[in-house]
Amino acid sequence: MKCKNCGAELNNGRCEYCGSVFAEDTRLYTLKEPEFDDDLLFKLLHESPILNTPNTWEVTCLADTEPHYIEGV
């Protein structure tokens, strides 16, 4: 579908060129229920060197490309 304002291609309802949003072109996605592996969860919680370090907090934001931590909190 093309943008009604500038004619560029739309990507999931948003113009790749001018940034206009068109609600009629957005696609709805159905998310499935997450599956948890109990063994993997146990390993992550009990064997992770980061999580087992005292006074360390993870402060990773959604837009970060790598995890960030604060130590000595």
Residue pairs with C-beta under 8 A, 6 or more apart in sequence:
1 9
1 10
1 22
1 25
2 8
2 9
2 10
3 9
3 10
3 15
3 17
3 18
3 20
3 22
4 20
4 22
5 15
5 18
5 20
6 15
6 17
6 18
6 20
8 15
8 16
8 17
8 18
9 15
9 16
10 16
10 22
10 25
12 25
12 26
12 27
13 21
13 22
13 23
13 24
13 25
13 26
13 27
14 20
14 21
14 22
15 21
15 22
44 51
45 51
46 52
50 56
50 58
50 67
50 69
53 71
55 71
55 72
55 73
56 69
56 70
56 71
56 73
57 69
57 70
57 73
58 67
58 68
58 69
59 68
59 69
59 70
60 66
60 67
60 68
61 68
